[in-house]
Amino acid sequence: MKVAVQCDSPLLQRSLELFLEGQLSSIRQCDILIRDKDIRDDNRPTFVIGATESADLIKPFSKAQLLHALGRKLESLNRSSAEPPACEPPACPEEEAISFEVLERHIEKLTREYQANILKAIRAFYEK
């Protein structure tokens, strides 16, 4: 997934750049454009972050919520532009296995990060 960020709010712009560090792209080459205002002036799919119900993601949000909402938006865009799937998402065991594997890898990554942070705190405590 290639994303571009174009926000009026510098704080939101920088936060999104940090959250999506490995997936950033130029506006011309992106799969989806993230904005903080609902401006749909070009043919590029737009993901809107705001405080209203019409936004794709409502502030405040976490990195996990952002990635999940972006994935859902891209999935819905792909579904609307592609042929109808052979079976509905709940009935496709292959899709469930793939999404479970992604979730499992994400949980493992978070667990490793949490463990590293705990060990770092313990080392810092005993080095004093």
The 8 nearest C-alpha neighbors of each residue, nearest first, counted from 0:
[[1, 22, 30, 2, 29, 31, 73, 23],
 [2, 0, 29, 22, 30, 24, 23, 31],
 [3, 1, 29, 23, 31, 24, 32, 30],
 [2, 4, 32, 26, 24, 23, 25, 29],
 [3, 5, 33, 32, 34, 6, 12, 2],
 [4, 6, 34, 33, 3, 12, 7, 32],
 [7, 5, 34, 35, 8, 12, 4, 11],
 [6, 8, 9, 35, 5, 12, 36, 34],
 [7, 9, 11, 6, 10, 12, 35, 13],
 [10, 8, 12, 11, 13, 7, 6, 14],
 [11, 9, 13, 12, 8, 14, 15, 7],
 [10, 12, 14, 8, 13, 9, 15, 6],
 [13, 11, 9, 15, 6, 10, 14, 8],
 [14, 12, 16, 10, 15, 11, 9, 17],
 [15, 13, 11, 17, 16, 12, 10, 18],
 [14, 16, 18, 12, 17, 13, 19, 11],
 [15, 17, 13, 19, 14, 20, 18, 12],
 [16, 18, 20, 14, 15, 19, 13, 12],
 [19, 17, 15, 16, 20, 62, 14, 65],
 [20, 18, 16, 22, 17, 21, 15, 23],
 [19, 21, 17, 16, 22, 18, 23, 15],
 [22, 20, 19, 23, 18, 1, 17, 24],
 [21, 23, 1, 19, 20, 2, 0, 24],
 [24, 22, 2, 3, 1, 20, 21, 19],
 [23, 25, 3, 2, 29, 1, 28, 26],
 [24, 26, 28, 27, 3, 29, 23, 2],
 [25, 27, 3, 29, 28, 24, 32, 2],
 [26, 28, 25, 29, 24, 3, 43, 30],
 [29, 27, 25, 26, 24, 30, 1, 3],
 [30, 28, 1, 2, 26, 31, 24, 3],
 [31, 29, 1, 2, 0, 28, 32, 44],
 [30, 32, 44, 2, 29, 45, 43, 33],
 [33, 31, 45, 3, 2, 4, 46, 44],
 [34, 32, 46, 4, 45, 47, 3, 5],
 [35, 33, 6, 47, 5, 36, 46, 4],
 [34, 36, 48, 6, 47, 49, 7, 37],
 [37, 35, 34, 38, 47, 49, 48, 6],
 [36, 38, 47, 39, 35, 34, 54, 45],
 [39, 37, 36, 40, 34, 45, 47, 41],
 [38, 40, 41, 37, 45, 42, 44, 43],
 [39, 41, 38, 42, 43, 37, 45, 44],
 [42, 40, 43, 39, 44, 38, 45, 32],
 [41, 43, 44, 40, 39, 45, 31, 32],
 [42, 44, 41, 45, 31, 32, 30, 39],
 [45, 43, 31, 32, 42, 46, 30, 39],
 [44, 46, 32, 31, 33, 43, 47, 39],
 [47, 45, 33, 32, 55, 34, 48, 31],
 [48, 46, 34, 55, 54, 35, 33, 37],
 [49, 47, 56, 35, 54, 57, 55, 34],
 [50, 48, 57, 54, 51, 35, 58, 47],
 [49, 51, 57, 58, 52, 54, 48, 56],
 [52, 50, 53, 49, 54, 57, 48, 58],
 [51, 53, 54, 50, 57, 55, 49, 56],
 [52, 54, 51, 55, 49, 47, 50, 56],
 [55, 53, 47, 56, 49, 52, 48, 51],
 [54, 56, 47, 48, 46, 53, 57, 68],
 [57, 55, 48, 54, 49, 47, 58, 68],
 [56, 58, 49, 50, 48, 54, 59, 51],
 [59, 57, 60, 50, 49, 56, 48, 51],
 [58, 60, 57, 61, 50, 56, 49, 48],
 [61, 59, 58, 64, 65, 62, 57, 56],
 [60, 62, 64, 63, 65, 59, 66, 58],
 [61, 63, 65, 64, 18, 66, 60, 15],
 [64, 62, 66, 61, 65, 67, 60, 68],
 [65, 63, 67, 61, 62, 66, 60, 68],
 [66, 64, 62, 68, 63, 67, 69, 61],
 [67, 65, 69, 63, 68, 64, 70, 62],
 [66, 68, 64, 70, 65, 69, 63, 71],
 [67, 69, 71, 65, 70, 66, 64, 72],
 [70, 68, 72, 66, 71, 67, 65, 73],
 [71, 69, 67, 73, 68, 72, 74, 66],
 [70, 72, 74, 68, 69, 73, 75, 67],
 [73, 71, 69, 75, 74, 70, 68, 76],
 [74, 72, 76, 70, 75, 71, 77, 69],
 [75, 73, 71, 77, 72, 76, 70, 78],
 [74, 76, 78, 72, 77, 73, 71, 79],
 [77, 75, 73, 79, 74, 78, 72, 80],
 [78, 76, 74, 80, 75, 79, 81, 73],
 [79, 77, 75, 81, 76, 80, 74, 83],
 [78, 80, 76, 77, 81, 75, 82, 83],
 [79, 81, 77, 78, 76, 82, 75, 83],
 [82, 80, 78, 79, 77, 83, 84, 76],
 [81, 83, 84, 80, 78, 79, 85, 77],
 [82, 84, 81, 85, 78, 79, 86, 87],
 [85, 83, 86, 82, 87, 78, 88, 81],
 [84, 86, 83, 87, 91, 82, 88, 90],
 [87, 85, 84, 91, 90, 88, 89, 83],
 [86, 88, 90, 89, 91, 84, 85, 83],
 [89, 87, 91, 90, 86, 94, 95, 84],
 [90, 88, 91, 87, 95, 92, 86, 94],
 [89, 91, 87, 88, 92, 86, 95, 94],
 [92, 90, 88, 93, 94, 89, 86, 87],
 [91, 93, 95, 94, 96, 90, 89, 88],
 [94, 92, 96, 95, 91, 97, 98, 90],
 [95, 93, 97, 96, 92, 91, 98, 88],
 [94, 96, 92, 98, 93, 97, 99, 91],
 [95, 97, 99, 93, 94, 98, 100, 92],
 [98, 96, 94, 100, 99, 95, 93, 101],
 [97, 99, 101, 95, 100, 96, 94, 102],
 [98, 100, 102, 96, 97, 101, 95, 103],
 [101, 99, 103, 97, 102, 98, 96, 104],
 [102, 100, 98, 104, 99, 103, 105, 97],
 [101, 103, 99, 105, 100, 104, 106, 98],
 [102, 104, 100, 106, 105, 101, 99, 107],
 [105, 103, 107, 101, 106, 102, 100, 108],
 [104, 106, 102, 108, 103, 107, 101, 109],
 [107, 105, 109, 103, 108, 104, 110, 102],
 [106, 108, 110, 104, 105, 109, 103, 111],
 [109, 107, 105, 111, 110, 106, 104, 112],
 [110, 108, 112, 106, 111, 107, 113, 105],
 [109, 111, 107, 113, 108, 112, 106, 114],
 [112, 110, 114, 108, 113, 109, 115, 107],
 [113, 111, 109, 115, 110, 114, 116, 108],
 [112, 114, 110, 116, 111, 115, 109, 117],
 [115, 113, 111, 117, 116, 112, 110, 118],
 [114, 116, 112, 118, 113, 117, 119, 111],
 [117, 115, 119, 113, 114, 118, 120, 112],
 [116, 118, 120, 114, 119, 115, 121, 113],
 [119, 117, 121, 115, 120, 116, 122, 114],
 [118, 120, 116, 122, 117, 121, 115, 123],
 [121, 119, 123, 117, 118, 122, 124, 116],
 [120, 122, 124, 118, 123, 119, 117, 125],
 [123, 121, 119, 125, 124, 120, 126, 118],
 [122, 124, 120, 126, 121, 125, 119, 127],
 [123, 125, 121, 122, 126, 127, 120, 119],
 [124, 126, 122, 127, 123, 121, 120, 119],
 [127, 125, 123, 124, 122, 121, 120, 119],
 [126, 125, 124, 123, 122, 121, 120, 119]]
